[in-house]
Amino acid sequence: MDLSIIIVNWNTKQLLDNCLASIYRETQNIFFEIFVVDNASSDGSAEMV
């Protein structure tokens, strides 16, 4: 594993979507994992992931 990314989220669905898209777009040739910790969002963030 080259990189572990941890994102803490609360009701920022669009920002989280943009963040994840950016990570997948910009990380090339490295082995990575992403953990998203959702703090009981009510905006559909968890479902979007």
Summary of the structure (lengths in Angstrom):
residues: 49
radius of gyration: 11.4
end to end distance: 21.5
largest distance: 35.1
contacts: 107
relative contact order: 0.37
helix: 37%
strand: 29%
